């Protein structure tokens, strides 16, 4: 029992940390300014690969990572997850830079609902009546948020669906988070190098707008990508997808706090209308868990 509680506690910590760290990504992208979304994605992929390769080398697991490329079934599965991940990155960066920040944020409001449904259908997770009640509360908040920005645009749905499919398929693979991410970034390497080559050939700066600051920012995006993704997958492995998905609302909550504290935005009644049912649903879900699950929150 103690080991199960400890495992769940670590899963909750990982999932919450991933969501909070990802909450800072829009501020980073906003700071970069009008940079080609594909260039940002290329740097995310390249610097993530270098960081992950160093981590795998330190853990002496290079042979384990290479074994994936000799397992046809696993290799095909990683090709699918790589497509979902890269598509999500491109759509999200494009949305933020094109002024569709609200739509991009809505995508991550919709993501947990999509993931819960996919988990029930694909992973055969079972939810209690209280859990379904909690999901309904969260859904009300998502619907309100959609109504407040006048509908659900394709950007929001694309962000939600691509990331949900990525998360569910990756959980089914049961592969170490660091090894899995290394494989995915290796698969993206040919396209990344080709894009950098095109930038150089066309006379454009490879490091965003050029200069020491932008070189540092280009390298830092690897950290901002890898650390949350590792925590995200680690949390997904230790928790049910439903639990991990609801904890992902730490992401939009963090974005809201940053908007208020750093950008001076007011916390309006419309924000409470959207976040209120979501926070209520999360509270209902966790406080109606079996006793062993609640003890993590109270004593973990």
Secondary structure, DSSP 8 states (H G I E B T S, - for coil): -HHHHHHHHHHHHHHHHHHHHHTTHHHHHHHH-S--HHHHHHHHHHHHHHHHHHHHHHHT-HHHHHHGGG-HHHHHHHHHHHHHHHHHHHHHHHHHHTT-HHHHHHHHHHHHHHHHHHHHHTS-----HHHHHHHHHHHHHHHHHHHHTTS--HHHHHHHHHHHHHHHHHHHHT--HHHHHHHHHHHHHHHHHHHHHHHHHTT--SSTT-SHHHHHHHHHHHHHHHHHHHHHHHHHHHS-HHHHHHHTTHHHHHHHHHHHHTS-----HHHHHHHHHHHHHHHHHHHTS-HHHHHHHHH-
